[in-house]
């Protein structure tokens, strides 16, 4: 995200989702290229926020 100069995760996340669609449309296995990893992060008010990350497996 930082290397491609995206300032917000939401904008970069859209790019990843578009790449996943393109991959699927080309008959590639999405799971083989985009492994989604979910983490949780504690918030200051005691809540928990879900964080989505992707690991590329090429």
Residue frames as a rotation matrix with the C-alpha (Angstrom) as fourth column:
UNK 1
0.572 0.820 0.000 0.00
0.820 -0.572 0.000 0.00
0.000 0.000 -1.000 0.00
UNK 2
0.578 -0.415 -0.703 2.69
0.083 -0.827 0.556 2.47
-0.812 -0.380 -0.443 0.98
UNK 3
-0.472 -0.833 0.289 4.97
0.353 0.122 0.928 1.50
-0.808 0.540 0.236 -1.91
UNK 4
-0.429 0.402 0.809 2.15
0.885 0.011 0.465 2.29
0.178 0.916 -0.361 -4.36
UNK 5
-0.986 -0.124 0.111 1.42
0.094 -0.966 -0.240 5.60
0.137 -0.226 0.964 -2.56
UNK 6
-0.009 1.000 -0.023 -2.11
0.336 0.025 0.941 4.82
0.942 0.001 -0.336 -1.38
UNK 7
-0.685 -0.263 0.679 -2.90
-0.430 -0.606 -0.669 6.97
0.588 -0.750 0.302 1.63
UNK 8
-0.067 0.745 0.664 -6.01
-0.970 0.108 -0.219 5.04
-0.235 -0.658 0.715 2.72
UNK 9
-0.809 -0.191 0.556 -6.44
-0.188 0.980 0.062 1.30
-0.556 -0.054 -0.829 3.16
UNK 10
0.149 0.969 0.197 -9.98
0.051 0.192 -0.980 1.54
-0.988 0.156 -0.021 1.77
UNK 11
0.551 0.006 -0.835 -8.66
-0.763 -0.401 -0.507 2.73
-0.338 0.916 -0.216 -1.61
UNK 12
-0.514 -0.819 -0.254 -6.00
-0.858 0.493 0.145 0.02
0.006 0.292 -0.956 -1.75
UNK 13
-0.556 0.402 0.728 -8.52
-0.112 0.832 -0.544 -2.62
-0.824 -0.384 -0.417 -0.68
UNK 14
0.563 0.775 -0.288 -10.64
-0.349 -0.092 -0.932 -1.75
-0.749 0.625 0.219 -3.75
UNK 15
0.142 -0.617 -0.774 -7.61
-0.986 -0.019 -0.165 -2.35
0.087 0.786 -0.611 -5.98
UNK 16
-0.817 -0.435 0.379 -7.03
-0.503 0.859 -0.098 -5.75
-0.283 -0.271 -0.920 -4.39
UNK 17
-0.095 0.872 0.479 -10.69
-0.028 0.479 -0.877 -6.70
-0.995 -0.097 -0.021 -4.85
UNK 18
0.645 0.284 -0.709 -10.53
-0.659 -0.263 -0.704 -5.65
-0.387 0.922 0.018 -8.53
UNK 19
-0.334 -0.846 -0.415 -7.38
-0.932 0.362 0.012 -7.73
0.140 0.391 -0.910 -8.99
UNK 20
-0.683 0.163 0.712 -9.20
-0.233 0.875 -0.425 -10.70
-0.692 -0.456 -0.560 -7.44
UNK 21
0.449 0.893 -0.008 -12.06
-0.200 0.092 -0.975 -10.32
-0.871 0.440 0.220 -9.93
UNK 22
0.421 -0.380 -0.824 -9.60
-0.907 -0.177 -0.382 -10.08
-0.001 0.908 -0.419 -12.84
UNK 23
-0.681 -0.699 0.219 -7.81
-0.718 0.697 -0.007 -13.18
-0.147 -0.162 -0.976 -11.57
UNK 24
-0.328 0.662 0.674 -11.08
-0.034 0.705 -0.709 -15.11
-0.944 -0.255 -0.209 -11.32
UNK 25
0.650 0.606 -0.458 -12.17
-0.420 -0.216 -0.881 -13.95
-0.634 0.765 0.114 -14.80
UNK 26
0.117 -0.711 -0.693 -8.90
-0.965 0.083 -0.248 -15.32
0.234 0.698 -0.677 -16.16
UNK 27
0.784 0.348 -0.514 -9.65
-0.251 0.935 0.250 -18.72
0.568 -0.067 0.820 -14.59
UNK 28
-0.430 -0.899 -0.080 -6.93
-0.158 0.162 -0.974 -18.47
0.889 -0.406 -0.212 -11.96
UNK 29
0.205 0.432 -0.879 -7.42
0.777 0.474 0.414 -19.77
0.595 -0.768 -0.239 -8.45
UNK 30
0.473 0.051 0.880 -7.95
-0.227 -0.958 0.177 -16.67
0.851 -0.284 -0.441 -6.29
UNK 31
0.985 -0.065 0.160 -7.00
-0.142 0.227 0.964 -18.49
-0.099 -0.972 0.214 -3.10
UNK 32
0.529 -0.833 0.160 -3.66
0.845 0.535 -0.003 -19.41
-0.083 0.137 0.987 -4.62
UNK 33
-0.200 -0.605 0.770 -2.82
0.680 -0.652 -0.336 -15.77
0.705 0.457 0.542 -5.30
UNK 34
-0.342 0.179 0.923 -4.71
-0.471 -0.882 -0.004 -13.83
0.813 -0.436 0.385 -2.62
UNK 35
-0.260 0.214 -0.941 -4.78
0.726 0.686 -0.045 -15.43
0.637 -0.695 -0.334 0.81
UNK 36
0.210 0.423 0.881 -6.93
-0.266 -0.843 0.468 -13.31
0.941 -0.333 -0.064 3.11
UNK 37
-0.506 -0.396 -0.766 -5.68
0.682 0.361 -0.637 -13.01
0.529 -0.844 0.087 6.68
UNK 38
0.421 0.706 0.569 -7.97
0.057 -0.647 0.761 -11.53
0.905 -0.287 -0.312 9.29
UNK 39
-0.644 -0.607 -0.466 -6.63
0.582 0.007 -0.813 -9.98
0.497 -0.795 0.348 12.46
UNK 40
0.626 0.778 -0.058 -8.24
0.633 -0.463 0.620 -8.10
0.456 -0.425 -0.782 15.30
UNK 41
-0.560 -0.754 0.344 -6.96
0.414 -0.614 -0.672 -4.88
0.718 -0.234 0.656 16.80
UNK 42
-0.075 0.504 -0.860 -7.97
0.986 -0.088 -0.138 -3.52
-0.146 -0.859 -0.491 20.18
UNK 43
0.076 0.215 0.974 -9.51
0.432 -0.887 0.162 -0.06
0.899 0.408 -0.160 20.10
UNK 44
-0.794 -0.491 0.359 -8.95
-0.046 -0.539 -0.841 2.60
0.607 -0.684 0.405 22.80
UNK 45
-0.236 0.799 0.553 -12.59
-0.920 -0.367 0.137 2.44
0.312 -0.477 0.822 23.97
UNK 46
-0.389 0.016 0.921 -12.31
-0.593 0.761 -0.264 -1.31
-0.705 -0.649 -0.287 24.66
UNK 47
0.718 0.692 -0.077 -13.80
-0.467 0.397 -0.790 -2.45
-0.516 0.604 0.608 21.36
UNK 48
-0.210 -0.745 0.633 -12.22
0.204 0.600 0.774 -4.63
-0.956 0.292 0.026 18.72
UNK 49
0.396 0.254 -0.883 -11.68
-0.750 -0.466 -0.470 -3.80
-0.530 0.848 0.006 15.04
UNK 50
0.578 -0.172 0.798 -11.29
0.416 0.903 -0.107 -6.45
-0.702 0.393 0.594 12.33
UNK 51
0.139 -0.633 -0.762 -8.31
-0.722 -0.592 0.360 -5.90
-0.678 0.500 -0.539 10.03
UNK 52
0.887 0.166 0.431 -8.04
0.169 0.752 -0.637 -7.59
-0.430 0.638 0.639 6.65
UNK 53
0.029 -0.913 -0.407 -4.65
-0.731 -0.297 0.614 -8.31
-0.681 0.280 -0.676 5.13
UNK 54
0.959 0.254 -0.128 -3.61
-0.265 0.630 -0.730 -10.29
-0.105 0.734 0.671 2.06
UNK 55
0.007 -0.955 0.298 -0.64
-0.337 0.278 0.899 -12.51
-0.941 -0.106 -0.320 1.44
UNK 56
0.526 0.115 -0.843 0.40
-0.849 0.019 -0.528 -13.00
-0.044 0.993 0.107 -2.17
UNK 57
0.171 -0.426 0.888 1.35
-0.162 0.877 0.452 -16.57
-0.972 -0.221 0.081 -3.08
UNK 58
0.697 0.084 -0.712 2.95
-0.699 -0.142 -0.701 -16.49
-0.160 0.986 -0.040 -6.51
